[in-house]
Amino acid sequence: MEQDFKQSIDRALNNANLTGALGKFSEAYKINRAKAYEGIDFEELRSTIATVKGYAASHLEELTRQFKEKAEAKGAKVFCTKDPAQVREYILKVARDAGVKSIVKSKSMATEEIHLNAYLEKAGIEVGETDLGEWIIQLAGQTPSHMVMPAIHMTKEEVSDLFSKEIDERLSSDIPRLVKVARNELRPKFLKADMGISGGNIACAETGSIVLVTNEGNARLVTSLPKIHIALVGIEKLVAHFSDIAPILKALPRSATAQLLTSYVSIITGPTPNTDGSMKDLHIILMDNRRSEMAADPIFKEAMQCIRCASCLNVCPIFRLVGGHVFGKVYTGGIGTILTAWYDELKSSEDIQGLCIQCGACKDVCPAKIDIPALIMEIRRRLVQKQGVPMLQKSIYAVVNNRRLFHGMLRAASIAGKPFSKGTKFIRHLPMFLADLTDGRSLPAIAVKPFRDVFKTIDQPKNLKEKAVFYGGCLIDFAYPEMGEALVKILNKAGIEVLFPEGQTCCGAPARYNGAYEVAAQNAEDNIQALLAEKADYVVSACPTCTVALDHEFIATFESLDRKKYLPQARELAAKTIDFSTLVKKLVDEGRLSFKEGQHLGKITYHDSCHLKRTLHADQPPRQLLQKAGYELSEMFECDICCGMGGSYSLKLPEISAPILQRKLKNIKDTGAPIVAMDCPGCVMQIRGGMDQLAGGAPVRVQHTVELLAAQLKS
Amino acid sequence: MFEQFKTRAEGVSAEVHRFTTEAEALAFLVGFLRTEGVADAPGQYAVFADCPFLQGIDRQQLKEVGGLWLEVTRERAAGAKVGISQMDWALADTGTLVQDASAVDKRLVSSLPIIHVALIATSGLRPDMPTWLSEARPDTAGYLAMITGPSRTADIERVLTIGVHGPERLVIVFVDQMGGTN
């Protein structure tokens, strides 16, 4: 990672104003968004939007042509171009020809994208942003940190300093007063401006209309007072039909700011009269800037569905810590990473793609149904394809894939770390450059015997009618064999014999999440051969990330690489794969398994692991089972927000992972429950390690659901 | 539908009134302008965009209000405290007013003054946006404007603040028996 990128992360993390403002906002957003969507079938709505926008993305040429024809028939001048330089030149020419001295702008990310202001100002034209947030950052000489709320990173004190300087009067930080100042300062600019520049939230081909969505009312003034109006619209804003406006306007304000509708929506179709009776000189620029290339890409085409609501930023556990400026470009957050990779270049996303922890929170709320984490993974894959896997990573994969060697090395490291583990189950401190790994979180000591050796010593009952192949995964195999033992105990009780094929290896998730798809594909092939060699009714795993690999990602990896050979077996494996809690829930429901009766085990809280909840959608079975066993469930705040582990993420960006963990620990503690359960050994490693280093208060036991349930089986 | 509209509109800080006749609405309007201190002085004007409501009423009552202009210019609108216009539709599920605002004076009176008074025939109520979109005629109305509550921002520290570039008050006046089409 680039040094200055790491530094910008550090700066952001140490900016208490920023993390405070974003943290508060993200908490309120979640509640308000849910309220705004009350009574609406979100899945249906976003399917409609995905269809409408997906159609437009695959008919760009046709819709561009139709839009131009319709808008020109109404008297607008329409300019279509692929090239941002031509956009700038066109606008400057219109301005020069009309003797324009000053311009007012309403919010437009497309103009930010092509750095229009600087270009026009260099040509001697005064350009005034009028959206309050945009004006603030214009005065501060910054770029927007958020698509919808450009100045969310600034405090009222900073704003008051900026305004004080601008109007040469000492202002207090009273927000309504500051807003009044903006109104009074900008009003004369509106009235004297010769040209108004806006963006466009929707461009409707059927009618040649553009739709503008604002809250402040500045777009109404920008499009009404000056005699010239130029709207700069990215071609991803095109839709085919006038009726397509409805679903977008239903979702955009709800997802962006949790409003049912913004204060103002304007639908402009051709020029209308100016205040002096002349007709408006209306120009609409449809800008491509690599959007049609994106639309032609079979995978990234999906990103064309974006309606720019920024909800992916608002729910992102990383964005709320670091804000938008670390992204370094105009578009920020999850979707911003993808847009930057295209509108700028793939290379520009090299560092920022690494910010994504792949928790999937954004995918859940995207009103355009874009699988943002999957597209970021694809960026990783393409970066690796272009630049190769870094040497260090390569050698790590070589070790990880050799199970005996991997365990041996981990064990050796663990013994070497003995002085640091002080006879407990943790490695609390590591020497020198490895110290970051144990900063705020202890690492588990490596088991003396891996599960693969423990397994051979387990005496399973004979003649059980069903068989399940157990896929262990790295953590259970090497750090937490007791979880594997618990799983065997439970399944045996239900009449299932457990098999543990020796040939199983890493699930490939670490490689895949780092873009090394070739390595992941090799892992997939090895595992398929090992796991399907045994005839079994189920393939069960107690790690959701591994389960997702077996259930979804082997297939996806093969498809990405166009490797067809093992696809049928990958599908066969996927069909048999089931996560531990879902299987046990099924066994309990079938009456094959029961818990001790009348148990009152006290309060417990449950942490949702990202893959279990958002990919496998299995967040309920563990809760139901724990309650059935006799626990009283007490939900924590933000139970389904990532713990900050994210596989190797916590090793690559420990400075981000650590505060996410601290937040999780606080939320767990606040419930007052003495135990927290979860279904992922990775989360156990992260949270147990964090609890170990947490000062003060009674320690909270951190357990995998499998161990808690195994202890409550009816004998 | 009216009740739903009222709840939604009040939920976004609009004020909602309802009268049976145009005469009652006019009486309210005149009283309102007086209360707000509308006068023939910059910053205190009222501007009234041409509309069917103006055709059906006794204009003498309006003429008695000093500083009220029926001929709207951008200077007068910029110096007005109150702007009055008639809207065409009201969308119940979001509390939204909709207007064919192709005539620029309609936009001036609803965007420059501090207070916007919006007259609307109760018959203009529609359940939601899709219903309205199916009736809308963008081919003949070059500027369709939707208004939902007063101008607002949350750009400083996410604190909701009313009245940025547009009006800080939106006063909606429903009239059950309104003649003419806008």
Contacts between the chains, C-beta under 8 A, distances in Angstrom:
chain1	res1	chain2	res2	distance
A	21	B	157	6.3
A	21	B	158	7.1
A	24	B	158	7.4
A	25	B	158	5.2
A	28	B	158	7.5
A	74	B	139	7.6
A	74	B	142	7.0
A	130	B	165	6.7
A	131	B	155	7.3
A	132	B	153	4.9
A	132	B	155	4.1
A	132	B	156	7.1
A	132	B	164	5.9
A	133	B	153	7.8
A	133	B	155	3.7
A	136	B	155	6.9
A	136	B	156	7.5
A	149	B	154	7.3
A	149	B	155	6.3
A	149	B	158	7.2
A	150	B	155	7.4
A	151	B	155	5.7
A	151	B	156	7.2
A	152	B	158	6.9
A	154	B	156	7.7
A	155	B	157	6.5
A	156	B	156	5.4
A	156	B	157	5.3
A	156	B	159	7.8
A	159	B	156	5.4
A	175	B	156	5.1
A	175	B	157	6.7
A	175	B	159	4.9
A	175	B	161	5.7
A	176	B	161	5.4
A	178	B	156	6.0
A	179	B	153	6.3
A	179	B	156	7.1
A	179	B	161	4.6
A	179	B	163	7.3
A	179	B	164	5.7
A	182	B	164	6.7
A	183	B	163	7.2
A	183	B	164	5.9
A	183	B	165	6.3
A	186	B	165	6.8
A	187	B	78	7.4
A	187	B	165	7.7
A	190	B	165	7.5
A	191	B	74	7.1
A	191	B	78	6.2
A	204	B	138	7.8
A	207	B	138	4.5
A	207	B	139	6.6
A	209	B	138	5.0
A	215	B	151	7.2
A	215	B	152	5.0
A	215	B	153	6.1
A	215	B	154	7.9
A	215	B	164	7.8
A	216	B	151	5.6
A	216	B	152	7.0
A	216	B	153	5.0
A	216	B	164	4.0
A	216	B	165	4.9
A	216	B	166	6.9
A	217	B	111	5.5
A	217	B	151	4.1
A	217	B	164	6.6
A	217	B	165	4.3
A	217	B	166	2.7
A	217	B	167	7.7
A	218	B	164	7.3
A	218	B	165	4.5
A	220	B	107	6.0
A	220	B	111	4.7
A	220	B	145	7.1
A	220	B	165	7.9
A	220	B	166	6.8
A	221	B	111	5.9
A	221	B	112	7.7
A	221	B	165	5.8
A	221	B	166	7.9
A	223	B	143	7.8
A	224	B	104	5.9
A	224	B	107	4.7
A	224	B	108	7.1
A	224	B	111	6.9
A	225	B	74	6.9
A	242	B	133	6.3
A	242	B	136	7.4
A	242	B	138	6.4
A	243	B	130	7.0
A	243	B	133	5.6
A	243	B	134	7.0
A	245	B	129	7.9
A	245	B	133	6.2
A	246	B	129	5.1
A	246	B	130	4.5
A	246	B	133	5.5
A	249	B	129	6.2
A	250	B	129	7.2
A	257	B	154	7.1
A	259	B	12	7.7
A	260	B	8	6.8
A	260	B	12	7.8
A	260	B	93	7.6
A	260	B	94	4.5
A	260	B	95	7.5
A	260	B	148	7.5
A	261	B	94	4.4
A	261	B	96	5.6
A	261	B	129	8.0
A	261	B	146	7.1
A	261	B	148	4.7
A	262	B	148	6.8
A	263	B	12	7.5
A	263	B	147	6.8
A	263	B	148	5.4
A	263	B	149	5.4
A	263	B	150	6.8
A	263	B	151	5.7
A	263	B	152	5.5
A	263	B	166	7.1
A	264	B	145	7.2
A	264	B	146	6.7
A	264	B	147	6.2
A	264	B	148	7.5
A	264	B	151	7.7
A	264	B	166	7.1
A	265	B	145	7.6
A	265	B	146	4.0
A	265	B	148	7.9
A	266	B	101	7.9
A	266	B	143	6.6
A	266	B	144	7.1
A	266	B	145	5.4
A	266	B	146	7.4
A	267	B	136	7.7
A	267	B	138	6.1
A	267	B	143	7.5
A	267	B	144	4.1
A	267	B	145	7.9
A	267	B	146	7.9
A	268	B	142	6.8
A	268	B	143	5.7
A	268	B	144	8.0
A	269	B	138	4.2
A	269	B	139	7.0
A	269	B	141	7.3
A	269	B	142	5.3
A	269	B	143	7.8
A	269	B	144	7.7
A	270	B	142	4.9
A	271	B	142	6.7
A	272	B	102	4.8
A	272	B	103	7.7
A	272	B	104	6.6
A	272	B	142	4.2
A	272	B	143	4.8
A	273	B	102	7.6
A	273	B	103	7.1
A	273	B	104	5.6
A	274	B	104	6.5
A	275	B	73	7.1
A	275	B	74	4.5
A	275	B	104	5.4
A	275	B	105	7.9
A	275	B	108	6.9
